[in-house]
Amino acid sequence: MSDRLLPLLLAALLPLCLPTAGARAETREARTLNSVGVDQRVGERVPLDLRLRDRQGRTVTLGQLLDGRPTLLELAWYDCPNLCDLSLRRLGSQLSDVKYRPDRDYRVITVSLDPDEGPADAAHAAAMLDESYQGPATGSPWHVLTGDRDAIRRLAAAIGFRYQYDADTDQYAHPAGLAVLDGGGRIASYLLGLTFSGHDLQLALTRAGDGELGSFVDQIALRCFHFDPQKGAYTLDVLRVLNLACLVTALALALGVGTLMWRRRRHGPDRDDQEGS
């Protein structure tokens, strides 16, 4: 190969060997998105001593806020230009279909991912929940919190919530979803994405209430639904429904036979006396 052809060949191949700026940006974005997700830690306890700030700027701990009640815990970015507004509004809307009352029967806690956000951002997030919620409540029953970087990271790690900050775009990439806690601060289940319904929320709270939240009928209904950790939602368990139907049928038959036998024993002696006379 001549000395003249070699530089021309290298010049032609160089663009194929070096990624373009767009490709590099796409690769960086893909890496960021791949590092975002939820590692479900059902059964583990959140740090109840974790100190955060409420919308008035007061310091509170998770233990004080839970106070023995089942809790819906969400990590969000209050100043998010994408889905966080929708996530908060949808949460408030779906809670309208839950018959339990927020802050009386259960807690709703949201925590900002951004350590630079403060009381004004928390108040704005609380207003979105207020506007979208149509159920019974007194005042603004949401605990909308902010915290420093260490507190946020500690909480996110405890519930397996993986998020990333992209300095180039000055944005947070994070998954959507809720961690459902029991009264002792243990993770009972998750509701992932934005597609869960008010029915899912009520089932999750009933389960996290460990028999103390909901009526007997609610407890029976809970037995008919199975929590799918992959989907992060409750689905009807056909096998459980069939088993429950068989049990109800058996009990009804036993009750019917017992009633017939009781009536026969009760009226039996009278008939014998009448036939003897």
Backbone as JSON, one array per atom type, in Angstrom:
{
  "sequence": "MSDRLLPLLLAALLPLCLPTAGARAETREARTLNSVGVDQRVGERVPLDLRLRDRQGRTVTLGQLLDGRPTLLELAWYDCPNLCDLSLRRLGSQLSDVKYRPDRDYRVITVSLDPDEGPADAAHAAAMLDESYQGPATGSPWHVLTGDRDAIRRLAAAIGFRYQYDADTDQYAHPAGLAVLDGGGRIASYLLGLTFSGHDLQLALTRAGDGELGSFVDQIALRCFHFDPQKGAYTLDVLRVLNLACLVTALALALGVGTLMWRRRRHGPDRDDQEGS",
  "N": [[0.85, -1.2, 0.0], [0.57, 2.18, -0.86], [2.2, 5.15, 0.39], [0.57, 7.35, 0.06], [-2.04, 6.35, -0.09], [-2.52, 5.25, 2.47], [-3.0, 7.31, 4.53], [-5.44, 8.27, 3.51], [-7.09, 6.02, 3.74], [-7.12, 5.58, 6.52], [-8.38, 7.94, 7.31], [-10.9, 7.48, 6.26], [-11.79, 5.28, 7.75], [-11.78, 6.14, 10.39], [-14.14, 7.56, 11.38], [-15.84, 5.39, 11.73], [-14.75, 4.0, 13.82], [-14.79, 5.65, 16.05], [-17.22, 6.65, 18.41], [-20.01, 8.76, 17.81], [-21.0, 12.01, 19.13], [-23.69, 11.96, 19.71], [-24.16, 9.22, 19.94], [-22.56, 8.64, 22.14], [-23.91, 10.11, 24.09], [-26.33, 8.75, 24.06], [-25.5, 6.25, 24.95], [-24.64, 6.9, 27.54], [-27.06, 7.71, 28.67], [-28.47, 5.33, 28.5], [-26.99, 3.76, 30.26], [-27.53, 5.09, 32.62], [-30.33, 4.72, 32.88], [-30.38, 1.94, 33.08], [-29.33, 1.56, 35.57], [-31.31, 2.24, 37.26], [-34.04, 1.31, 39.33], [-36.01, -1.05, 41.31], [-35.18, -2.92, 44.05], [-36.72, -5.3, 45.63], [-37.38, -5.5, 49.07], [-38.92, -7.06, 50.88], [-40.15, -7.58, 54.12], [-38.0, -6.46, 55.47], [-36.94, -3.81, 57.67], [-37.53, -0.31, 57.69], [-35.37, 2.51, 58.45], [-36.32, 3.69, 61.4], [-35.4, 5.74, 62.95], [-34.62, 7.7, 61.27], [-34.04, 11.02, 60.35], [-35.93, 13.62, 59.06], [-37.39, 16.46, 57.27], [-40.44, 18.24, 57.65], [-43.15, 19.91, 55.84], [-43.28, 22.32, 57.09], [-40.76, 22.75, 57.85], [-39.92, 21.54, 60.15], [-38.11, 19.15, 62.13], [-38.54, 15.69, 61.9], [-39.01, 12.2, 62.69], [-39.11, 9.0, 61.03], [-40.26, 7.03, 62.6], [-41.85, 8.5, 64.4], [-43.8, 9.47, 62.66], [-45.0, 7.16, 61.53], [-46.16, 5.82, 63.77], [-47.26, 3.33, 64.5], [-49.05, 2.69, 62.46], [-50.15, 1.3, 59.29], [-48.42, 2.18, 56.27], [-48.05, 4.12, 53.31], [-45.31, 4.63, 51.4], [-43.5, 6.84, 49.45], [-40.89, 7.71, 47.25], [-40.02, 10.63, 45.65], [-39.52, 13.24, 43.2], [-39.99, 16.44, 43.69], [-39.78, 18.67, 42.03], [-39.8, 17.64, 39.53], [-39.82, 17.57, 36.0], [-41.17, 15.75, 34.5], [-42.68, 12.9, 35.18], [-43.35, 13.01, 37.9], [-45.21, 14.86, 38.94], [-47.52, 13.83, 37.78], [-47.48, 11.32, 39.0], [-47.89, 11.94, 41.74], [-50.4, 13.21, 41.63], [-51.95, 11.15, 40.61], [-51.72, 9.29, 42.66], [-53.1, 10.62, 44.76], [-55.63, 10.7, 43.56], [-56.29, 7.94, 43.27], [-56.31, 7.16, 45.92], [-58.68, 8.21, 46.71], [-60.54, 6.25, 46.3], [-60.17, 4.47, 48.3], [-61.46, 3.1, 51.23], [-60.53, 3.48, 53.78], [-59.36, 6.0, 56.06], [-57.02, 8.55, 55.41], [-54.23, 9.32, 57.46], [-55.65, 8.8, 59.74], [-56.38, 6.06, 59.73], [-54.26, 5.1, 58.26], [-50.96, 6.02, 57.06], [-49.63, 8.39, 54.73], [-46.67, 8.94, 53.22], [-44.38, 10.94, 51.59], [-41.16, 11.43, 50.22], [-38.67, 13.64, 49.18], [-36.3, 13.18, 46.56], [-34.35, 14.98, 46.06], [-31.87, 16.7, 47.65], [-31.7, 19.43, 47.7], [-34.21, 20.47, 47.72], [-36.85, 22.01, 49.62], [-39.05, 23.18, 52.3], [-40.94, 24.76, 50.78], [-41.11, 23.42, 48.34], [-42.07, 20.99, 49.25], [-44.58, 21.79, 50.22], [-45.81, 22.47, 47.84], [-45.99, 19.95, 46.61], [-47.71, 18.7, 48.43], [-49.99, 20.2, 47.97], [-50.71, 19.31, 45.42], [-51.5, 16.69, 45.98], [-53.66, 17.26, 47.64], [-55.42, 18.52, 45.82], [-56.1, 16.46, 44.07], [-57.24, 14.49, 45.6], [-60.29, 13.1, 46.6], [-61.58, 11.94, 48.7], [-62.77, 11.19, 52.12], [-61.38, 13.24, 54.58], [-59.48, 15.1, 57.01], [-58.32, 18.31, 56.85], [-55.06, 18.58, 55.43], [-53.89, 15.6, 54.93], [-51.34, 14.52, 54.45], [-47.94, 13.49, 54.75], [-45.43, 15.18, 53.74], [-42.17, 15.26, 52.85], [-38.74, 16.42, 53.14], [-35.15, 16.05, 52.92], [-31.64, 15.69, 53.96], [-28.76, 14.75, 51.92], [-27.56, 12.35, 52.85], [-29.56, 11.2, 54.46], [-31.58, 10.75, 52.58], [-30.34, 8.93, 50.83], [-29.92, 6.83, 52.6], [-32.54, 6.03, 53.24], [-33.49, 5.35, 50.68], [-31.81, 3.18, 50.09], [-32.67, 1.4, 52.04], [-35.23, 0.64, 51.22], [-34.67, -0.42, 48.81], [-34.58, 1.23, 46.56], [-33.42, 2.35, 43.66], [-31.87, 5.07, 42.28], [-30.66, 7.7, 40.08], [-28.63, 10.57, 39.7], [-28.24, 12.83, 37.11], [-25.78, 14.84, 36.17], [-25.31, 16.29, 33.86], [-27.78, 16.86, 32.71], [-29.03, 17.81, 34.88], [-31.01, 16.38, 36.29], [-33.05, 13.9, 37.96], [-33.11, 10.46, 37.58], [-35.43, 7.99, 38.18], [-37.34, 5.22, 39.55], [-40.92, 4.59, 39.45], [-43.29, 4.16, 42.02], [-44.52, 2.59, 45.07], [-43.59, 1.82, 48.43], [-45.01, -0.34, 50.73], [-45.63, -0.21, 54.09], [-45.79, -1.97, 57.23], [-47.23, -1.45, 60.55], [-45.01, -1.52, 62.18], [-42.95, -0.61, 60.68], [-41.9, -2.37, 58.85], [-41.34, -3.64, 55.55], [-44.08, -4.52, 53.73], [-45.12, -4.94, 51.17], [-44.92, -3.99, 47.68], [-46.06, -1.48, 45.39], [-45.79, -1.03, 42.13], [-44.87, 1.19, 39.43], [-47.32, 3.13, 37.58], [-49.82, 2.15, 37.34], [-51.35, 0.97, 39.3], [-54.39, 0.48, 41.17], [-57.1, 2.01, 43.12], [-58.24, -0.13, 44.43], [-56.07, -1.91, 44.59], [-54.46, -0.43, 46.35], [-56.06, -0.45, 48.66], [-56.15, -3.21, 49.27], [-53.42, -3.63, 49.73], [-52.99, -2.01, 52.0], [-54.74, -3.25, 53.79], [-53.52, -5.73, 54.05], [-51.03, -4.93, 55.13], [-51.97, -3.95, 57.49], [-52.28, -6.13, 59.1], [-54.53, -7.56, 60.11], [-55.68, -5.68, 61.77], [-56.77, -3.64, 60.39], [-59.55, -2.96, 58.49], [-62.6, -4.78, 57.75], [-64.16, -8.0, 58.54], [-65.03, -8.98, 56.1], [-63.25, -7.65, 54.4], [-60.9, -8.91, 55.11], [-61.43, -11.49, 54.21], [-61.7, -11.0, 51.47], [-59.08, -10.28, 50.91], [-57.81, -12.73, 51.01], [-58.42, -13.78, 48.6], [-56.86, -12.64, 46.73], [-53.67, -12.42, 45.21], [-50.42, -11.25, 45.81], [-48.3, -10.15, 43.39], [-44.96, -9.98, 43.14], [-43.35, -9.38, 40.96], [-44.9, -7.94, 39.13], [-45.72, -6.05, 40.88], [-48.29, -5.71, 41.91], [-51.7, -6.57, 42.86], [-53.32, -9.56, 42.07], [-56.14, -11.52, 41.04], [-56.44, -14.59, 42.63], [-57.18, -17.51, 41.33], [-57.16, -20.17, 42.22], [-57.24, -19.87, 45.01], [-59.73, -18.66, 45.24], [-61.4, -20.74, 44.35], [-60.86, -22.66, 46.31], [-61.84, -21.3, 48.54], [-64.51, -21.09, 47.79], [-65.23, -23.81, 47.79], [-64.91, -24.34, 50.5], [-66.88, -22.66, 51.61], [-69.15, -23.83, 50.46], [-69.03, -26.4, 51.61], [-69.37, -25.74, 54.31], [-71.94, -24.65, 54.17], [-73.44, -26.9, 53.4], [-72.95, -28.55, 55.62], [-74.18, -27.03, 57.6], [-76.81, -27.06, 56.65], [-77.45, -29.86, 56.78], [-77.07, -30.28, 59.51], [-79.1, -28.63, 60.53], [-81.42, -29.93, 59.59], [-81.19, -32.4, 60.92], [-81.39, -31.51, 63.55], [-83.99, -30.49, 63.62], [-85.38, -32.85, 63.12], [-84.8, -34.4, 65.36], [-85.94, -32.8, 67.26], [-88.72, -32.81, 66.7], [-89.23, -35.46, 66.62], [-89.92, -37.07, 69.08], [-92.52, -36.03, 69.64], [-94.07, -36.93, 67.47], [-93.93, -39.69, 67.86], [-95.36, -39.95, 70.26], [-97.87, -39.15, 69.38], [-98.51, -41.18, 67.51], [-98.59, -43.36, 69.21], [-100.82, -42.84, 70.81]],
  "CA": [[0.0, 0.0, 0.0], [1.4, 3.37, -1.0], [2.14, 6.11, 1.49], [-0.54, 8.27, -0.18], [-3.33, 5.69, 0.17], [-2.69, 4.93, 3.89], [-3.73, 8.37, 5.25], [-6.82, 8.35, 3.04], [-7.82, 4.89, 4.3], [-7.33, 5.85, 7.95], [-9.38, 9.0, 7.41], [-12.21, 6.89, 5.96], [-12.18, 4.33, 8.8], [-11.81, 6.77, 11.71], [-15.5, 7.8, 11.88], [-16.47, 4.13, 12.1], [-14.14, 3.51, 15.06], [-15.07, 6.56, 17.16], [-18.65, 6.96, 18.52], [-20.39, 10.17, 17.69], [-21.45, 12.62, 20.39], [-25.05, 11.47, 19.98], [-24.07, 7.84, 20.42], [-22.04, 8.67, 23.52], [-24.99, 10.57, 24.96], [-27.31, 7.68, 24.16], [-24.91, 5.22, 25.81], [-24.68, 7.39, 28.92], [-28.46, 7.68, 29.12], [-28.83, 3.93, 28.68], [-26.36, 3.29, 31.5], [-28.27, 5.69, 33.73], [-31.62, 4.04, 33.02], [-30.17, 0.56, 33.52], [-28.99, 1.54, 36.99], [-32.51, 2.66, 38.0], [-34.99, 0.22, 39.54], [-36.41, -1.35, 42.68], [-34.82, -4.23, 44.6], [-37.74, -5.46, 46.66], [-36.84, -5.95, 50.35], [-40.08, -7.39, 51.72], [-39.8, -8.12, 55.44], [-36.99, -5.65, 56.12], [-37.47, -2.63, 58.36], [-36.93, 0.98, 57.34], [-34.76, 3.14, 59.64], [-37.33, 4.51, 62.07], [-34.76, 6.9, 63.56], [-34.21, 8.6, 60.21], [-34.53, 12.37, 60.59], [-36.3, 14.35, 57.85], [-38.06, 17.73, 57.54], [-41.78, 18.33, 57.09], [-43.35, 21.09, 54.99], [-43.08, 23.52, 57.91], [-39.34, 22.83, 58.16], [-39.63, 20.89, 61.43], [-37.46, 17.85, 62.05], [-39.37, 14.57, 62.34], [-38.45, 10.88, 62.38], [-40.09, 8.09, 60.43], [-40.98, 6.35, 63.68], [-42.9, 9.39, 64.9], [-44.87, 9.6, 61.67], [-45.72, 5.89, 61.39], [-46.98, 5.71, 64.98], [-47.95, 2.05, 64.55], [-50.05, 2.55, 61.41], [-49.63, 0.96, 57.97], [-47.97, 3.41, 55.61], [-47.63, 4.16, 51.91], [-44.09, 5.44, 51.34], [-43.08, 7.11, 48.07], [-39.79, 8.63, 46.98], [-40.38, 11.4, 44.46], [-38.78, 14.48, 42.96], [-41.09, 17.39, 43.65], [-39.59, 19.62, 40.93], [-39.6, 16.83, 38.33], [-40.57, 18.08, 34.85], [-41.73, 14.64, 33.73], [-43.78, 12.08, 35.66], [-43.61, 13.07, 39.34], [-46.5, 15.53, 39.16], [-48.55, 12.84, 37.44], [-47.46, 10.27, 40.02], [-48.52, 12.44, 42.96], [-51.83, 13.44, 41.38], [-52.6, 9.85, 40.46], [-51.81, 8.69, 44.0], [-54.21, 11.25, 45.45], [-56.88, 10.28, 42.93], [-56.57, 6.54, 43.58], [-56.63, 7.07, 47.35], [-60.08, 8.59, 46.87], [-61.33, 5.03, 46.24], [-59.86, 3.66, 49.48], [-62.45, 3.46, 52.26], [-59.84, 3.89, 55.01], [-59.11, 7.44, 56.07], [-55.6, 8.87, 55.57], [-53.74, 9.92, 58.71], [-56.34, 8.2, 60.86], [-56.22, 4.61, 59.61], [-52.98, 4.8, 57.65], [-50.16, 7.19, 56.74], [-49.07, 8.58, 53.4], [-45.41, 9.67, 53.38], [-43.54, 11.12, 50.41], [-39.86, 12.01, 50.54], [-38.01, 14.12, 47.98], [-34.97, 12.66, 46.24], [-33.44, 16.1, 45.84], [-31.54, 17.33, 48.94], [-31.8, 20.89, 47.6], [-35.6, 20.89, 47.88], [-37.17, 22.38, 50.99], [-40.46, 23.28, 52.68], [-41.8, 25.3, 49.73], [-41.33, 22.34, 47.37], [-42.94, 20.01, 49.91], [-45.93, 22.35, 50.27], [-46.35, 22.37, 46.48], [-46.35, 18.54, 46.41], [-48.9, 18.44, 49.24], [-51.13, 20.83, 47.29], [-51.12, 18.42, 44.32], [-52.25, 15.59, 46.59], [-54.95, 17.81, 48.09], [-56.29, 18.8, 44.67], [-56.52, 15.24, 43.38], [-57.91, 13.58, 46.53], [-61.71, 13.41, 46.76], [-62.15, 11.12, 49.76], [-62.94, 11.84, 53.43], [-60.14, 13.56, 55.31], [-59.47, 16.36, 57.74], [-57.15, 19.09, 56.51], [-54.15, 17.99, 54.44], [-53.42, 14.49, 55.75], [-50.14, 13.91, 53.88], [-46.65, 13.85, 55.34], [-44.59, 15.45, 52.58], [-40.92, 15.51, 53.55], [-37.46, 16.6, 52.46], [-34.05, 15.64, 53.8], [-30.3, 15.88, 53.41], [-28.35, 13.71, 50.99], [-27.3, 11.08, 53.54], [-30.84, 10.65, 54.89], [-32.28, 10.26, 51.38], [-29.66, 7.72, 50.36], [-30.16, 5.76, 53.58], [-33.91, 5.56, 53.07], [-33.59, 4.69, 49.38], [-31.16, 1.87, 50.19], [-33.47, 0.52, 52.9], [-36.38, 0.09, 50.49], [-34.21, -0.95, 47.53], [-35.0, 2.18, 45.54], [-32.2, 2.78, 42.97], [-32.06, 6.25, 41.45], [-29.41, 8.31, 39.64], [-28.63, 11.99, 39.35], [-27.48, 13.11, 35.9], [-25.32, 16.22, 36.3], [-25.36, 16.97, 32.57], [-29.14, 17.36, 32.48], [-29.52, 18.29, 36.17], [-32.26, 15.68, 36.55], [-32.99, 12.61, 38.65], [-33.79, 9.31, 36.99], [-35.87, 7.15, 39.31], [-38.53, 4.42, 39.25], [-42.18, 5.01, 40.05], [-43.89, 3.11, 42.83], [-44.69, 2.77, 46.51], [-43.31, 0.75, 49.39], [-46.1, -0.41, 51.71], [-45.04, -0.6, 55.36], [-46.71, -2.28, 58.32], [-47.15, -0.49, 61.63], [-43.7, -1.56, 62.79], [-41.95, -0.1, 59.75], [-41.39, -3.42, 57.95], [-41.89, -3.57, 54.19], [-45.06, -5.59, 53.52], [-45.26, -5.18, 49.73], [-44.67, -2.84, 46.82], [-46.95, -1.22, 44.25], [-44.83, -0.44, 41.2], [-45.4, 1.85, 38.25], [-48.42, 4.09, 37.74], [-51.07, 1.5, 36.92], [-52.11, 0.38, 40.4], [-55.71, 1.08, 41.37], [-57.51, 2.19, 44.51], [-58.46, -1.47, 44.97], [-54.74, -2.41, 44.97], [-54.04, 0.3, 47.54], [-56.82, -0.92, 49.82], [-55.67, -4.54, 49.59], [-52.08, -3.51, 50.31], [-53.12, -1.48, 53.36], [-55.36, -4.29, 54.61], [-52.48, -6.72, 54.33], [-50.04, -4.33, 56.02], [-52.61, -3.75, 58.78], [-52.11, -7.36, 59.88], [-55.76, -7.91, 60.8], [-56.21, -4.56, 62.56], [-57.37, -2.67, 59.48], [-60.51, -3.6, 57.61], [-63.61, -5.65, 58.34], [-64.03, -9.43, 58.27], [-65.19, -9.14, 54.66], [-62.0, -7.21, 53.79], [-59.9, -9.96, 55.33], [-61.77, -12.59, 53.31], [-61.36, -10.57, 50.11], [-57.62, -10.31, 50.79], [-57.39, -14.11, 50.77], [-58.72, -14.14, 47.21], [-55.93, -11.95, 45.83], [-52.27, -12.76, 45.38], [-49.5, -10.17, 45.47], [-47.27, -10.55, 42.43], [-43.85, -9.04, 43.32], [-42.78, -8.98, 39.68], [-45.77, -6.89, 38.59], [-45.96, -5.04, 41.89], [-49.73, -5.47, 41.97], [-52.5, -7.69, 43.35], [-54.12, -10.23, 41.04], [-57.08, -12.51, 41.56], [-55.9, -15.94, 42.71], [-58.31, -18.37, 41.02], [-57.12, -21.35, 43.08], [-57.73, -19.48, 46.34], [-61.18, -18.43, 45.14], [-62.04, -22.05, 44.28], [-60.75, -23.28, 47.65], [-62.77, -20.6, 49.42], [-65.87, -21.48, 47.39], [-65.45, -25.17, 48.29], [-65.07, -24.26, 51.95], [-68.2, -22.1, 51.89], [-70.14, -24.85, 50.1], [-69.01, -27.45, 52.64], [-69.97, -25.2, 55.53], [-73.38, -24.52, 53.94], [-74.01, -28.25, 53.46], [-72.91, -29.0, 57.01], [-75.2, -26.29, 58.32], [-78.11, -27.58, 56.23], [-77.65, -31.2, 57.36], [-77.23, -30.12, 60.96], [-80.43, -28.07, 60.8], [-82.41, -30.99, 59.36], [-81.08, -33.37, 62.02], [-81.89, -30.88, 64.78], [-85.46, -30.46, 63.52], [-85.9, -34.22, 63.23], [-84.72, -34.8, 66.78], [-86.87, -31.98, 68.06], [-90.11, -33.2, 66.46], [-89.37, -36.91, 66.67], [-90.7, -37.57, 70.24], [-93.94, -35.65, 69.55], [-94.72, -37.84, 66.54], [-94.06, -41.03, 68.5], [-96.45, -39.89, 71.24], [-99.15, -39.09, 68.65], [-98.78, -42.5, 66.95], [-98.93, -44.29, 70.31], [-102.16, -42.57, 71.3]],
  "C": [[0.88, 1.24, 0.0], [1.22, 4.29, 0.19], [0.99, 7.09, 1.31], [-1.9, 7.65, 0.18], [-3.57, 5.45, 1.65], [-3.39, 6.04, 4.66], [-5.18, 8.48, 4.83], [-7.66, 7.22, 3.62], [-8.11, 5.09, 5.78], [-8.4, 6.93, 8.15], [-10.78, 8.47, 7.16], [-12.7, 5.99, 7.08], [-12.36, 4.99, 10.15], [-13.21, 7.05, 12.21], [-16.21, 6.52, 12.3], [-15.95, 3.62, 13.44], [-14.5, 4.36, 16.27], [-16.56, 6.85, 17.24], [-18.9, 8.44, 18.39], [-20.84, 10.69, 19.04], [-22.84, 12.12, 20.75], [-25.03, 10.05, 20.51], [-23.56, 7.79, 21.84], [-23.13, 9.1, 24.49], [-26.02, 9.47, 25.15], [-26.81, 6.57, 25.07], [-24.96, 5.63, 27.26], [-26.09, 7.33, 29.48], [-28.91, 6.24, 29.37], [-28.24, 3.38, 29.97], [-27.11, 3.83, 32.71], [-29.58, 4.96, 33.97], [-31.46, 2.6, 33.51], [-29.85, 0.46, 35.01], [-30.17, 1.92, 37.87], [-33.45, 1.47, 38.14], [-35.32, 0.04, 41.0], [-35.98, -2.78, 43.02], [-35.73, -4.47, 45.8], [-37.15, -6.12, 47.92], [-37.99, -6.23, 51.33], [-39.6, -8.05, 53.01], [-38.74, -7.33, 56.17], [-37.61, -4.37, 56.67], [-36.76, -1.36, 57.86], [-36.34, 1.6, 58.6], [-35.72, 4.12, 60.31], [-36.73, 5.75, 62.73], [-34.32, 7.93, 62.54], [-34.86, 9.98, 60.4], [-34.72, 13.1, 59.26], [-36.98, 15.66, 58.25], [-39.44, 17.74, 56.91], [-41.94, 19.63, 56.33], [-43.29, 22.4, 55.76], [-41.61, 23.69, 58.3], [-38.97, 22.19, 59.48], [-39.0, 19.53, 61.21], [-38.35, 16.77, 62.64], [-38.62, 13.27, 62.03], [-39.54, 10.01, 61.76], [-40.91, 7.38, 61.5], [-42.1, 7.19, 64.24], [-44.08, 9.45, 63.94], [-45.67, 8.32, 61.53], [-46.67, 5.68, 62.56], [-47.83, 4.44, 64.99], [-48.97, 1.82, 63.46], [-49.41, 2.08, 60.1], [-49.43, 2.22, 57.15], [-47.66, 3.16, 54.14], [-46.47, 5.13, 51.81], [-43.65, 5.6, 49.88], [-41.89, 8.05, 48.06], [-40.08, 9.32, 45.65], [-39.42, 12.58, 44.32], [-39.81, 15.56, 42.71], [-41.0, 18.36, 42.46], [-39.4, 18.9, 39.6], [-40.43, 17.38, 37.17], [-41.3, 16.99, 34.07], [-42.92, 13.99, 34.42], [-44.15, 12.28, 37.13], [-44.92, 13.78, 39.66], [-47.64, 14.56, 38.89], [-48.64, 11.76, 38.5], [-48.17, 10.72, 41.3], [-50.02, 12.65, 42.76], [-52.58, 12.11, 41.24], [-52.74, 9.15, 41.82], [-52.98, 9.29, 44.76], [-55.55, 10.81, 44.89], [-57.25, 8.85, 43.3], [-56.9, 6.35, 45.06], [-58.07, 7.48, 47.63], [-60.99, 7.36, 46.9], [-61.07, 4.09, 47.41], [-60.79, 4.07, 50.62], [-61.8, 3.84, 53.58], [-59.48, 5.37, 54.92], [-57.64, 7.73, 56.3], [-55.34, 9.65, 56.85], [-54.53, 9.5, 59.93], [-56.12, 6.69, 60.86], [-54.86, 4.23, 59.05], [-52.26, 6.12, 57.35], [-49.79, 7.2, 55.27], [-47.84, 9.48, 53.55], [-44.71, 9.74, 52.03], [-42.27, 11.84, 50.83], [-39.19, 12.42, 49.23], [-36.64, 13.48, 47.81], [-33.91, 13.74, 46.19], [-33.12, 16.77, 47.18], [-31.62, 18.85, 48.91], [-33.24, 21.39, 47.73], [-35.92, 21.1, 49.36], [-38.65, 22.48, 51.24], [-41.39, 23.8, 51.59], [-42.11, 24.23, 48.68], [-42.25, 21.27, 47.96], [-44.38, 20.5, 49.96], [-46.59, 22.27, 48.9], [-46.79, 20.94, 46.19], [-47.61, 18.19, 47.2], [-50.15, 19.04, 48.59], [-51.63, 19.97, 46.13], [-51.92, 17.24, 44.85], [-53.62, 16.07, 47.04], [-55.92, 17.99, 46.93], [-56.86, 17.53, 44.04], [-57.3, 14.28, 44.28], [-59.36, 14.03, 46.76], [-62.37, 12.62, 47.88], [-62.29, 11.88, 51.07], [-61.6, 12.05, 54.12], [-60.31, 14.88, 56.02], [-58.2, 17.11, 57.41], [-56.37, 18.47, 55.37], [-53.42, 16.84, 55.12], [-52.13, 13.83, 55.29], [-48.89, 14.37, 54.61], [-45.65, 13.95, 54.18], [-43.26, 16.0, 53.09], [-39.76, 15.79, 52.59], [-36.37, 16.18, 53.43], [-32.7, 15.94, 53.18], [-29.9, 14.66, 52.6], [-28.17, 12.36, 51.68], [-28.61, 10.41, 53.97], [-31.59, 10.05, 53.71], [-31.66, 8.96, 50.9], [-29.9, 6.55, 51.32], [-31.56, 5.18, 53.43], [-34.06, 4.8, 51.76], [-32.96, 3.3, 49.42], [-32.0, 0.9, 51.01], [-34.64, -0.1, 52.17], [-35.98, -0.41, 49.1], [-34.53, -0.07, 46.34], [-33.74, 2.76, 44.89], [-32.51, 3.94, 42.03], [-30.7, 6.83, 41.09], [-29.62, 9.78, 39.35], [-27.73, 12.19, 38.14], [-27.08, 14.59, 35.93], [-25.42, 16.98, 34.99], [-26.73, 17.57, 32.3], [-29.75, 17.96, 33.75], [-30.89, 17.7, 36.49], [-32.0, 14.37, 37.27], [-33.76, 11.57, 37.84], [-34.16, 8.37, 38.12], [-37.1, 6.34, 38.9], [-39.76, 5.01, 39.91], [-42.75, 3.85, 40.86], [-43.91, 3.46, 44.31], [-44.14, 1.57, 47.26], [-44.42, 0.81, 50.44], [-45.53, -0.98, 53.0], [-46.13, -1.02, 56.35], [-46.49, -1.3, 59.46], [-45.8, -0.44, 62.32], [-42.59, -1.08, 61.87], [-41.33, -1.16, 58.86], [-42.08, -3.31, 56.59], [-42.8, -4.78, 53.98], [-45.2, -5.94, 52.05], [-44.86, -3.91, 49.0], [-45.81, -2.71, 45.82], [-46.12, -0.41, 43.26], [-45.53, 0.19, 40.0], [-46.51, 2.83, 38.58], [-49.78, 3.46, 37.48], [-51.86, 0.89, 38.07], [-53.39, 1.18, 40.65], [-55.97, 1.34, 42.85], [-57.76, 0.86, 45.19], [-57.13, -2.09, 45.4], [-54.26, -1.74, 46.25], [-54.76, -0.21, 48.78], [-56.39, -2.32, 50.24], [-54.3, -4.48, 50.27], [-52.13, -3.0, 51.74], [-53.76, -2.5, 54.3], [-54.34, -5.34, 55.0], [-51.47, -6.17, 55.32], [-50.63, -4.09, 57.41], [-52.61, -4.96, 59.67], [-53.34, -7.66, 60.73], [-56.39, -6.8, 61.59], [-56.89, -3.51, 61.69], [-58.31, -3.4, 58.54], [-61.45, -4.53, 58.35], [-63.31, -7.11, 58.04], [-64.13, -9.7, 56.77], [-63.91, -8.72, 53.93], [-60.92, -8.27, 53.94], [-60.16, -11.16, 54.42], [-61.38, -12.23, 51.87], [-59.85, -10.62, 49.88], [-57.11, -11.7, 50.48], [-57.58, -14.52, 49.32], [-57.74, -13.51, 46.23], [-54.49, -12.29, 46.22], [-51.4, -11.58, 44.97], [-48.4, -10.71, 44.58], [-46.1, -9.57, 42.54], [-43.22, -8.6, 42.02], [-43.58, -7.84, 39.06], [-45.97, -5.76, 39.59], [-47.42, -4.7, 42.03], [-50.42, -6.72, 42.51], [-53.34, -8.24, 42.21], [-55.0, -11.28, 41.68], [-56.45, -13.89, 41.5], [-57.06, -16.92, 42.54], [-58.34, -19.59, 41.93], [-57.63, -21.03, 44.49], [-59.23, -19.26, 46.32], [-61.91, -19.76, 45.11], [-61.99, -22.75, 45.63], [-61.74, -22.63, 48.62], [-64.21, -20.97, 49.09], [-66.2, -22.89, 47.88], [-65.68, -25.17, 49.79], [-66.46, -23.73, 52.31], [-69.3, -23.11, 51.57], [-70.21, -25.95, 51.15], [-69.65, -26.98, 53.94], [-71.49, -25.08, 55.38], [-74.07, -25.88, 54.0], [-74.05, -28.78, 54.88], [-73.99, -28.31, 57.85], [-76.59, -26.8, 57.96], [-78.42, -28.94, 56.83], [-77.86, -31.11, 58.85], [-78.6, -29.58, 61.33], [-81.52, -29.12, 60.65], [-82.39, -32.01, 60.49], [-81.64, -32.8, 63.31], [-83.42, -30.85, 64.77], [-86.05, -31.86, 63.69], [-85.87, -34.69, 64.67], [-85.73, -34.05, 67.63], [-88.3, -32.45, 67.92], [-90.33, -34.71, 66.54], [-90.2, -37.42, 67.84], [-92.18, -37.23, 70.16], [-94.67, -36.58, 68.61], [-94.92, -39.22, 67.15], [-95.2, -41.04, 69.49], [-97.78, -39.89, 70.52], [-99.49, -40.45, 68.06], [-99.17, -43.47, 68.03], [-100.32, -44.07, 70.84], [-103.2, -42.95, 70.27]]
}
